Amino acid sequence: MWGTPQGMVYLATGHHDMRKSINGLALVVAETLGHDPVGAHWFVFCNRGRDRLKILHWDTNGFWLHCRRLEQGRFHWPKDAGDEQSLAVTARQLRWLIDGLNWQNAVAHQPFERRAML
């Protein structure tokens, strides 16, 4: 179900064919990214025009495939990741990406760490 990822979130760098469905994207995850598609991780794919995203993830006994199409604007998708086939991001950064923010340069409040009071 749509919620917070239990594992890592991986952005599949570059652009991908948005005609691919669950089986095609699961094959990309296994063969190109080198991850097991049946697990707690979420995998995010983007098209060449950077106006469509697909998120693939496993839940209990089946895959979820979420699609997002922007009617105007573009996602801030990483342009060049070097030789990396995927980039690991946090669930918070994924939310920023979906909301149209530049997730790579966003500055947010850091989680509070409890310390012993003197």
C-alpha positions as CSV (number, residue, x, y, z in Angstrom):
1,M,0.0,0.0,0.0
2,W,1.1,3.6,-0.5
3,G,2.8,4.8,2.6
4,T,6.3,5.1,4.0
5,P,9.0,2.8,2.5
6,Q,10.2,0.1,5.0
7,G,13.5,-0.3,3.1
8,M,15.6,2.0,1.0
9,V,14.4,4.1,-1.9
10,Y,16.4,3.8,-5.1
11,L,16.2,6.2,-8.0
12,A,17.0,4.3,-11.3
13,T,19.2,6.9,-12.9
14,G,18.8,8.0,-16.5
15,H,15.5,7.7,-18.3
16,H,13.3,4.6,-18.8
17,D,10.6,3.5,-21.1
18,M,7.3,4.3,-19.3
19,R,5.5,1.6,-21.4
20,K,7.1,-1.0,-19.1
21,S,4.8,-2.4,-16.5
22,I,5.4,-4.5,-13.4
23,N,7.2,-7.4,-15.1
24,G,9.5,-5.1,-17.2
25,L,10.4,-2.8,-14.4
26,A,11.1,-5.8,-12.0
27,L,13.4,-7.2,-14.7
28,V,15.3,-3.8,-14.8
29,V,15.6,-3.9,-11.0
30,A,17.0,-7.4,-11.0
31,E,19.3,-7.3,-14.1
32,T,20.3,-3.6,-14.4
33,L,20.2,-2.4,-10.8
34,G,21.3,-5.6,-9.2
35,H,18.6,-5.6,-6.5
36,D,15.9,-8.1,-5.6
37,P,12.6,-6.6,-6.6
38,V,10.8,-8.7,-4.0
39,G,11.8,-7.0,-0.8
40,A,11.2,-3.9,1.3
41,H,12.9,-1.4,-1.2
42,W,11.1,1.0,-3.5
43,F,12.4,1.7,-7.0
44,V,11.6,4.9,-8.8
45,F,11.8,5.4,-12.6
46,C,11.5,8.5,-14.7
47,N,10.9,9.1,-18.4
48,R,13.1,11.2,-20.8
49,G,10.9,14.2,-20.5
50,R,11.1,14.1,-16.7
51,D,7.3,14.6,-16.4
52,R,6.4,11.0,-15.5
53,L,7.4,8.7,-12.6
54,K,6.7,5.1,-11.8
55,I,7.4,3.6,-8.3
56,L,7.6,-0.2,-8.0
57,H,7.5,-1.9,-4.6
58,W,6.6,-5.3,-3.1
59,D,4.0,-5.6,-0.4
60,T,3.3,-8.9,1.3
61,N,2.3,-11.0,-1.7
62,G,2.3,-8.7,-4.7
63,F,3.7,-5.7,-6.4
64,W,2.4,-2.1,-6.3
65,L,3.0,0.1,-9.3
66,H,2.3,3.8,-8.7
67,C,2.3,6.2,-11.6
68,R,2.6,10.0,-11.5
69,R,2.2,12.3,-14.6
70,L,2.8,16.1,-14.3
71,E,0.5,18.2,-16.5
72,Q,3.1,21.0,-16.3
73,G,6.6,21.2,-15.1
74,R,9.3,18.6,-14.6
75,F,10.7,16.5,-11.8
76,H,14.2,17.4,-10.5
77,W,15.6,14.1,-11.7
78,P,19.4,13.5,-11.3
79,K,21.0,14.4,-14.6
80,D,24.3,12.6,-14.2
81,A,25.1,10.0,-11.6
82,G,28.4,8.9,-13.1
83,D,28.6,5.1,-13.4
84,E,25.9,4.5,-10.8
85,Q,22.8,2.7,-12.0
86,S,20.8,3.8,-9.0
87,L,20.9,6.4,-6.2
88,A,19.8,5.7,-2.7
89,V,17.6,8.4,-1.2
90,T,15.5,8.8,1.9
91,A,11.8,8.6,2.0
92,R,11.8,12.3,2.8
93,Q,13.8,13.1,-0.3
94,L,11.4,11.0,-2.4
95,R,8.5,13.1,-1.0
96,W,10.4,16.3,-2.0
97,L,11.0,14.9,-5.5
98,I,7.3,14.0,-5.9
99,D,6.3,17.5,-4.6
100,G,8.5,19.2,-7.2
101,L,11.3,20.3,-4.9
102,N,15.0,20.1,-5.7
103,W,15.7,17.2,-3.4
104,Q,19.4,17.3,-3.8
105,N,19.8,20.8,-2.4
106,A,16.9,21.0,0.0
107,V,17.8,21.9,3.6
108,A,15.6,20.5,6.2
109,H,15.5,20.3,10.0
110,Q,17.6,17.5,11.2
111,P,16.1,14.8,13.5
112,F,16.6,15.7,17.2
113,E,19.0,13.6,19.1
114,R,18.4,13.2,22.7
115,R,21.3,14.0,25.0
116,A,21.7,13.6,28.7
117,M,20.9,16.9,30.5
118,L,23.6,18.1,32.8
